[in-house]
């Protein structure tokens, strides 16, 4: 990873994360998701652009708090990452009319922003060190962080939440219990990890982001020398390997596995590099969109955005 020393750390980190979001949503065609030439009813490409702009100051604040941690001015449990996420979501909703656009990405990228502030301040710019700091950030979260993230999720109002038996977000008593029993955000995400890949990334030290999606993107760039193709192929490869939990929550695990099988088929036909692959990719996209946005691999998109953030933080430029 490289760092441009002429930039302030917080500015550098926030711009990198914003660029990653813009690159992810602009890549096309990503089957089942919004991109530059495809919208959902009520949620359009420009809503994602507006959301990405709205998030910049919150990423900057998260990185600045990471810098304060590195200087000993804040402890990790004083970062208030839950409030960063909550404030990010409030601005995301305030700056556009398309509803929930980037909740999952905000949850994934906020610890990366804090960890980047720590890492770059120390000029220790390896991915390994960044990942170690991400883990330190998430395990240091507090019950107050958990309550703020509950508020953020309620504000974003994502589809497919369903009901759970333990600390359900729709149960008015859950937040009281979290504070009374001193349950941290990290512990909440441990409960949700088996059925939500974003939470699983948090509690397992981002295995798909760091070990799968980021290396795939860099390999694809080297292979195809085209940014759009590299992002789309990374998206397809992640989806093929890891059934999307957003789809699973809304329509069931079999449908999520079916989408993964179709992604694998597109790749086996060459993806965007062949006529047959492009034809099957178009058919795959139409198949997912027939359901409205029920078969929307949104979690896959969030993880790809996080992987792109690692690449941009490491010096990649389009």
C-alpha positions in Angstrom: 0.0 0.0 0.0 1.2 3.5 -0.7 0.2 6.8 0.9 0.4 10.2 -0.6 2.0 12.2 2.2 0.9 15.5 0.8 -2.7 14.7 1.7 -4.0 14.9 5.3 -4.8 11.3 6.5 -8.5 11.9 7.1 -8.9 13.6 3.7 -7.1 10.8 1.9 -9.1 8.0 3.6 -12.5 9.6 3.1 -11.8 10.3 -0.6 -10.6 6.7 -1.1 -13.7 5.3 0.4 -16.0 7.6 -1.5 -14.3 6.7 -4.8 -14.7 3.0 -4.0 -18.5 3.5 -3.6 -18.7 5.5 -6.8 -16.7 2.9 -8.8 -18.8 0.0 -7.5 -22.2 1.5 -8.3 -21.0 2.6 -11.7 -19.8 -0.8 -12.9 -22.2 -2.5 -15.3 -24.0 -4.8 -15.9 -24.1 -6.1 -12.3 -27.0 -8.5 -12.4 -29.8 -7.7 -10.0 -28.3 -4.4 -8.8 -28.6 -0.7 -9.6 -25.8 0.5 -11.9 -25.2 3.3 -14.4 -27.7 2.0 -17.0 -30.2 0.2 -14.7 -32.4 1.4 -11.9 -35.0 -0.1 -9.5 -38.5 1.3 -9.1 -38.0 4.1 -6.6 -34.2 3.7 -6.2 -32.0 5.0 -9.0 -28.3 5.3 -9.9 -28.3 9.0 -8.9 -29.6 8.1 -5.4 -26.4 6.1 -4.9 -24.3 9.0 -6.2 -25.9 11.4 -3.8 -25.5 9.0 -0.9 -21.8 8.6 -1.7 -21.4 12.3 -1.6 -23.3 12.6 1.7 -21.0 10.0 3.4 -17.7 11.7 2.8 -17.6 13.9 6.0 -18.5 10.9 8.1 -15.7 8.8 6.7 -13.4 11.8 7.3 -14.5 11.9 10.9 -14.1 8.2 11.4 -10.5 8.4 10.0 -9.8 11.4 12.2 -10.8 9.5 15.2 -8.5 6.7 14.1 -5.7 9.3 14.0 -6.6 10.4 17.5 -6.4 6.7 18.7 -3.0 6.4 17.1 -1.8 9.5 19.1 -3.3 8.3 22.4 -5.9 11.0 22.4 -8.8 8.6 22.3 -9.2 5.0 23.3 -10.8 2.5 20.8 -14.0 2.3 22.9 -14.4 6.1 22.6 -14.4 6.1 18.8 -18.3 5.9 18.9 -18.4 4.0 15.6 -22.1 3.3 16.2 -22.8 7.0 16.1 -20.7 7.4 13.0 -22.8 4.8 11.3 -26.1 6.3 12.6 -25.1 9.9 11.5 -23.9 8.5 8.1 -27.3 6.8 7.5 -29.2 9.9 8.5 -27.3 12.0 6.0 -27.6 9.2 3.4 -31.4 9.4 3.7 -31.5 13.2 3.9 -29.5 13.7 0.7 -31.7 11.5 -1.6 -35.2 10.2 -2.0 -34.4 6.6 -3.0 -34.4 5.1 0.5 -31.8 2.7 1.7 -28.9 2.7 -0.7 -25.7 2.1 1.2 -26.5 0.8 4.7 -24.4 -2.4 4.3 -21.5 -0.5 2.8 -21.6 2.1 5.6 -21.4 -0.7 8.2 -18.5 -2.4 6.4 -16.5 0.8 5.6 -16.8 2.7 8.9 -14.3 0.3 10.7 -12.0 0.5 7.7 -12.1 4.3 7.9 -11.1 4.3 11.6 -8.5 1.6 11.0 -7.1 3.5 8.1 -6.7 6.6 10.2 -4.8 4.6 12.8 -2.6 2.8 10.2 -1.7 5.7 7.9 -1.0 7.9 10.9 1.6 5.4 12.0 2.9 5.1 8.4 2.5 1.4 8.7 0.7 0.9 5.4 0.5 -2.8 4.9 -2.9 -4.6 4.3 -1.9 -6.9 7.2 -1.6 -4.0 9.6 -4.8 -2.4 8.3 -6.7 -5.6 8.9 -5.3 -6.0 12.4 -6.5 -2.5 13.2 -10.0 -3.2 11.7 -10.3 -6.1 14.1 -9.2 -4.0 17.1 -11.9 -1.4 16.1 -14.8 -3.8 15.9 -14.0 -5.8 19.0 -13.8 -2.5 21.0 -17.4 -1.5 20.2 -19.8 -0.7 23.1 -23.5 -1.2 24.0 -24.0 2.4 23.1 -22.6 1.6 19.6 -25.1 -1.2 19.3 -28.1 1.1 20.2 -26.9 3.6 17.6 -26.7 1.0 14.9 -30.2 -0.2 15.8 -31.4 3.3 15.3 -29.4 3.5 12.0 -31.0 0.3 10.7 -34.5 1.5 11.7 -33.8 4.8 9.8 -32.6 3.0 6.7 -35.5 0.6 6.9 -33.9 -2.2 4.7 -36.0 -4.9 3.2 -35.7 -8.5 4.3 -35.0 -7.9 8.0 -37.5 -10.5 9.2 -37.8 -11.4 12.9 -35.2 -13.0 15.1 -35.7 -14.7 18.5 -32.9 -12.8 20.3 -32.7 -8.9 20.5 -34.9 -8.4 17.5 -34.5 -4.9 16.1 -38.3 -4.4 16.0 -38.7 -5.3 19.7 -38.9 -2.1 21.7 -37.3 -3.9 24.7 -34.1 -4.8 22.8 -32.3 -1.5 23.2 -33.1 -1.5 26.9 -31.7 -5.0 27.3 -28.6 -4.1 25.3 -27.7 -1.2 27.7 -28.7 -3.1 30.9 -26.9 -6.3 30.0 -23.9 -4.4 28.5 -24.1 -6.2 25.1 -21.6 -4.7 22.6 -22.2 -4.1 18.9 -19.6 -6.8 18.2 -21.7 -9.3 20.3 -24.9 -8.3 18.5 -23.2 -9.0 15.1 -22.0 -12.3 16.4 -25.6 -13.3 16.9 -26.5 -12.1 13.3 -23.4 -13.4 11.6 -24.9 -16.9 10.6 -27.5 -15.2 8.4 -26.0 -11.8 7.5 -22.7 -11.6 5.6 -22.0 -8.0 6.6 -22.2 -9.0 10.3 -20.1 -12.1 9.5 -17.4 -9.9 7.9 -17.2 -7.8 11.1 -16.9 -10.7 13.5 -14.6 -12.9 11.4 -12.1 -10.1 10.4 -13.5 -9.5 6.9 -12.6 -12.8 5.3 -14.5 -12.3 2.0 -13.3 -8.7 1.7 -9.6 -9.3 2.3 -9.1 -12.9 1.3 -11.5 -13.3 -1.7 -12.8 -10.0 -3.2 -9.7 -7.8 -3.0 -7.3 -10.4 -4.5 -9.9 -11.2 -7.2 -10.2 -7.6 -8.2 -6.4 -7.1 -8.4 -6.1 -10.3 -10.4 -8.8 -9.3 -12.8 -7.3 -5.9 -13.3 -4.0 -7.6 -14.2 -5.8 -10.0 -16.6 -8.3 -7.9 -18.4 -6.8 -4.3 -18.1 -10.3 -2.9 -17.9 -11.8 -1.5 -14.7 -15.4 -2.1 -15.5 -14.8 -5.8 -16.4 -12.6 -6.3 -13.4 -15.4 -5.0 -11.0 -18.2 -7.0 -12.7 -16.1 -10.2 -12.8 -15.2 -9.7 -9.1 -18.8 -9.2 -8.3 -19.8 -12.4 -10.2 -17.0 -14.5 -8.6 -17.8 -13.4 -5.1 -21.5 -14.1 -5.7 -20.6 -17.5 -7.2 -18.6 -18.5 -4.1 -20.7 -16.9 -1.4 -24.6 -17.0 -1.8 -25.9 -13.5 -1.1 -27.5 -13.3 2.4 -29.7 -10.3 1.4 -31.4 -12.6 -1.2 -31.5 -15.4 1.4 -33.2 -13.3 4.0 -35.9 -12.1 1.5 -36.6 -15.2 -0.5 -34.9 -18.1 1.1 -31.5 -19.9 0.9 -32.4 -22.0 -2.2 -33.0 -18.8 -4.2 -29.6 -17.4 -3.0 -27.9 -20.6 -4.1 -29.7 -20.5 -7.5 -28.3 -17.0 -8.1 -24.8 -18.2 -7.2 -25.1 -21.0 -9.7 -26.2 -18.6 -12.4 -23.2 -16.3 -11.6 -20.9 -19.3 -11.9 -22.4 -20.2 -15.3 -21.8 -16.7 -16.6 -18.2 -16.9 -15.6 -17.7 -20.3 -17.2 -18.9 -18.8 -20.5 -16.3 -16.1 -20.2 -18.3 -13.3 -18.6 -17.9 -9.9 -20.3 -15.0 -11.2 -22.4 -17.1 -13.4 -24.7 -20.3 -13.1 -26.7 -21.8 -16.2 -25.0 -20.8 -14.8 -21.6 -22.4 -11.4 -22.2 -25.6 -13.0 -23.5 -25.9 -15.2 -20.4 -25.1 -12.2 -18.2 -27.9 -10.3 -19.7 -30.3 -13.2 -19.2 -29.1 -13.6 -15.6 -29.8 -9.9 -15.0 -33.3 -10.1 -16.5 -34.0 -13.2 -14.4 -33.1 -11.4 -11.2 -35.0 -8.3 -12.1 -38.3 -10.1 -12.8 -38.8 -10.3 -9.0 -38.6 -6.5 -8.6 -35.7 -6.1 -6.1 -36.3 -9.4 -4.2 -33.4 -11.1 -5.9 -31.0 -8.2 -5.4 -27.5 -9.3 -4.4 -27.0 -6.2 -2.3 -24.6 -7.7 0.2 -22.3 -8.9 -2.6 -22.2 -5.3 -3.9 -21.4 -4.0 -0.4 -18.5 -6.4 0.0 -17.1 -5.5 -3.5 -17.3 -1.9 -2.5 -15.2 -2.7 0.6 -12.7 -4.6 -1.5 -12.4 -1.7 -3.9 -11.8 0.6 -0.9 -8.8 -1.6 0.0 -7.4 -1.2 -3.5 -7.9 2.5 -3.6 -6.4 3.0 -0.2 -3.4 1.0 -1.5 -2.9 3.4 -4.3 -5.0 2.1 -7.2 -6.4 4.9 -9.4 -8.8 4.4 -12.3 
